[in-house]
Amino acid sequence: MKHLANILTSIRMAVAIAILFVAPFSLVFYILYGAGGVSDMIDGTIARVTKSVSKFGSTFDSVADMVLLSACILKLFPFVSLPIWSLFWILIIAIVKTAIVVVIYAKKQIFVLPHTISNKITGLLLFSVPFLLGFFSNNLVILITTVVILISASIAVAQDIYLCNKLFDDVIDNA
């Protein structure tokens, strides 16, 4: 029971790799994708309930999140036509998020993505994308979904920056 959270995170890693070998928008794709999403939603809660929260588990969870996201991007990107301005917006968010991870690692020696409410909302919105793409191929729906997710991600980045600055303040105050 103590390792259940990390086992679920391992399943998410395996699911991410398996997604690369199945047809996008197929039943098998959605089953795997759903399993990856559910494991992401419950592994942290299980770790807290079983009192098995660890630095390794937190890092492993963040890595598994990135692996699943990367696999889905590789698999689904060919089916999405995004405007160039949105690609730049995505790039800026990715650069800032990467910088935040580097700063957190430099200060706390842990690789972790902040798990704030705004990041969870953005994650839920991103999680819905393959389902939306499977049912709607309308460019307007894709554009509206993209804008909503980018606004949510931008709010999440602003919150991450605030928390990162607070981390700096705490380090300076404790020096």
N, C-alpha and C positions, 0 to 999 in steps of 0.2 A: 504494500500500500504506500510505503514511503517513496517509491520511485514511480508511482503511477503518473504524476504530472510529466516527468521526463519521458516516460514511455509514450504518452499522448503526443508530446512534442516530436518524438522520433517518428511517430506515425505520420505527422504532418510533413516531415522531411521526405519520407518514402512516398507519400501521396504527391508531393510536388514533382518528384522525379517521374512517377508513373504518369502524371498529367502530360508530360512531354511526349509520351508514346501512344496517346489515344486521340481519336478524332475530336476536334473542338465541337462543342454544342451537342455531343452525343450523350446518351443516357449514362454511359460509363464516365464520361468527363464530368457530368453534373454530380454523380455519386461521389467520385473522388474529390471534386471541388467542395462539395458539401461536407464531406468527412474532414477535409483540411480546415474548413471554416469552423466547424463544431469543435475540433480539437483546440483551435486557437482560442475559442471563447471559454473553454472550461479548464484548460491546463493550469492557468494561474490561480483560479478559484480552488481547484483541487490541491495545489501546492500550499495555499494558505490554510485550508481546512485540515490538511494532514500535517501541518507544521513542518513541511519539507521545503520551504522557500530557501533558495540558495543563490549565490552569485553565479554559479554555473548554470542553474536552471533559468535564471533571468537572461543571461547571455544566449543560451541555447534557444530560448523562446524567440528572441529578437532575430537570431540567425535564421530560424525556421520560418519566421514571418517573411524575411527578405527572400528566402529561397522559393517559397510558395508564390510570392508576388512576382518574382523574376520569371518563374516557369509560366505563370499565367500571361504575363506580358509577352513573352516569346511565342506562346501559343495563340494568343488572341489579337495581337497587334496587326497582323496582316489583314484582319477583317474590319479594322477601324480606320476611318479616314478622318483624321483630326486636322483642324486648321493650324497653320504654321505658328500663329501667335500662341496657341495653347501648348504647343511643344516647347516653346521658349519658357512659358510659365511653369510647365512641369520641370524643365531643366533647372530653373531658378530655385524652385522648391526642393528639388533633389540636392542641389549644391548646399543650400542652407541646412537642410536636414543632416547631410553628411558632416558639415562643419560642427553642428550641435553634438553629434555622436562623438566626434574627435575631441571636442572640449570636455564632454562628460568623461570620456576615457582618460584624458590627461589629468583631470581633477580627481576622479574616483577609481581609476584603473579597472573599469568595467565597461564592456561593450553592451550598451542597452539603448533601445529606442524609448523615449518617454511614453508612458501609457496614460496620457491625460484623457479627459472626457472628449475634448475636441479631436484628439487622435483616434479615439474609439469610434466617434461618429464618422470621421473620414474613412476609417477602416470598414465600417458597415456599408457606407455608400459605395466604396470600391468593391466590396464583396458582392454587391447587387449587380455590378456591371455585366458579368457574363450572362446572368439571367435576363437582363434587359436586352443585351445583344442577341440572345437566342430568340426573343419574341418580337423585337422591334428592329428593323433595319433602316428605319426612317432617319435621315440625316438630322432633322430637327430634334428628334428625341435624343440622339447621340450628342448633339451640340448642347442642348439644355442640361443633360446629365453631366457633360464635361464641365460646364461652367459651375454648376452646383458643387461638384466634387472639388474643383480648383479653389473656389471660395472657401469651402470647408477646410481644405488642406492649408490654405493661406492663414486662416484663423488658427489652425493647429500649430503652424510654424511660428506665428506671433506668440502664442502661449509657450511654445518650447523656448523661444528666445528669452521671454520673461523669466522662465524657470532657470534657464542657463545663467542669466544675469544674477538671479537670486543665489544660485550656487556660487558664483564668483564672490558676491557680497558676503555669504556665509564663510567662505574660505578666508577672505580678507579679515572679517570680524574675529575669526578664531585664531588668527596668526599672532 
